[in-house]
Amino acid sequence: MPAGGVRQVRVTCPAGKRVFGGGGSGAVAMAQSYPASESEWTTVFVNETSLDLNVVAWAICANTGDGEGPVDQMSPID
């Protein structure tokens, strides 16, 4: 993400899955991290540095009631 920038990243679960959590990481501040809907997670990053840096956002997705375990979805952002 660009130096001095703010980036909102939305990660969508695969069809038929619900979001149960999420987050992000990188050498920048994470300003917000929240469910945007039943199947999407939003993370907002703020790059207060003078460098262009990479961030990654993810959602923890799972089926509802069929016994299958969680599935991770990740969204790397440059």
One Martini backbone bead per residue (centre of mass of N, CA, C, O) as a GRO file, in nm:
protein
   78
    1MET     BB    1   0.100   0.032   0.015
    2PRO     BB    2   0.098   0.353   0.030
    3ALA     BB    3   0.234   0.614   0.139
    4GLY     BB    4   0.006   0.762   0.358
    5GLY     BB    5  -0.220   0.551   0.344
    6VAL     BB    6  -0.554   0.419   0.289
    7ARG     BB    7  -0.692   0.078   0.338
    8GLN     BB    8  -0.960  -0.115   0.215
    9VAL     BB    9  -1.034  -0.462   0.296
   10ARG     BB   10  -1.223  -0.718   0.127
   11VAL     BB   11  -1.333  -1.042   0.233
   12THR     BB   12  -1.460  -1.332   0.068
   13CYS     BB   13  -1.641  -1.595   0.092
   14PRO     BB   14  -1.731  -1.871  -0.008
   15ALA     BB   15  -1.976  -2.028  -0.120
   16GLY     BB   16  -2.176  -2.112   0.170
   17LYS     BB   17  -2.024  -1.923   0.364
   18ARG     BB   18  -1.926  -1.798   0.683
   19VAL     BB   19  -1.829  -1.544   0.887
   20PHE     BB   20  -1.614  -1.557   1.206
   21GLY     BB   21  -1.359  -1.387   1.105
   22GLY     BB   22  -1.060  -1.165   1.125
   23GLY     BB   23  -0.791  -0.973   0.950
   24GLY     BB   24  -0.443  -0.850   0.985
   25SER     BB   25  -0.120  -0.759   0.823
   26GLY     BB   26   0.164  -0.547   0.896
   27ALA     BB   27   0.371  -0.239   0.886
   28VAL     BB   28   0.089  -0.128   0.998
   29ALA     BB   29  -0.201   0.011   1.079
   30MET     BB   30  -0.497  -0.111   1.238
   31ALA     BB   31  -0.806   0.048   1.250
   32GLN     BB   32  -0.996  -0.193   1.131
   33SER     BB   33  -1.215  -0.489   1.222
   34TYR     BB   34  -1.495  -0.634   1.037
   35PRO     BB   35  -1.809  -0.725   0.966
   36ALA     BB   36  -1.989  -0.664   0.660
   37SER     BB   37  -2.116  -0.955   0.666
   38GLU     BB   38  -2.187  -1.293   0.653
   39SER     BB   39  -1.934  -1.308   0.404
   40GLU     BB   40  -1.764  -1.047   0.517
   41TRP     BB   41  -1.439  -0.887   0.561
   42THR     BB   42  -1.304  -0.588   0.719
   43THR     BB   43  -0.997  -0.399   0.660
   44VAL     BB   44  -0.813  -0.120   0.803
   45PHE     BB   45  -0.540   0.069   0.680
   46VAL     BB   46  -0.243   0.260   0.803
   47ASN     BB   47   0.017   0.448   0.643
   48GLU     BB   48   0.266   0.636   0.835
   49THR     BB   49   0.478   0.613   0.625
   50SER     BB   50   0.740   0.655   0.358
   51LEU     BB   51   0.644   0.365   0.266
   52ASP     BB   52   0.592   0.098   0.071
   53LEU     BB   53   0.353  -0.156   0.168
   54ASN     BB   54   0.250  -0.464   0.288
   55VAL     BB   55  -0.067  -0.640   0.308
   56VAL     BB   56  -0.296  -0.859   0.502
   57ALA     BB   57  -0.610  -1.016   0.456
   58TRP     BB   58  -0.873  -1.196   0.647
   59ALA     BB   59  -1.093  -1.487   0.658
   60ILE     BB   60  -1.316  -1.678   0.859
   61CYS     BB   61  -1.460  -1.973   0.725
   62ALA     BB   62  -1.788  -2.148   0.735
   63ASN     BB   63  -2.001  -2.369   0.777
   64THR     BB   64  -2.361  -2.421   0.851
   65GLY     BB   65  -2.419  -2.742   0.991
   66ASP     BB   66  -2.224  -2.977   0.823
   67GLY     BB   67  -1.927  -3.023   0.985
   68GLU     BB   68  -1.738  -2.837   0.858
   69GLY     BB   69  -1.462  -2.668   0.863
   70PRO     BB   70  -1.261  -2.422   0.839
   71VAL     BB   71  -1.184  -2.146   0.606
   72ASP     BB   72  -0.926  -1.978   0.456
   73GLN     BB   73  -0.904  -1.631   0.355
   74MET     BB   74  -0.683  -1.445   0.139
   75SER     BB   75  -0.557  -1.087   0.090
   76PRO     BB   76  -0.318  -0.962  -0.086
   77ILE     BB   77  -0.152  -0.635  -0.056
   78ASP     BB   78   0.041  -0.373  -0.221
   0.00000   0.00000   0.00000
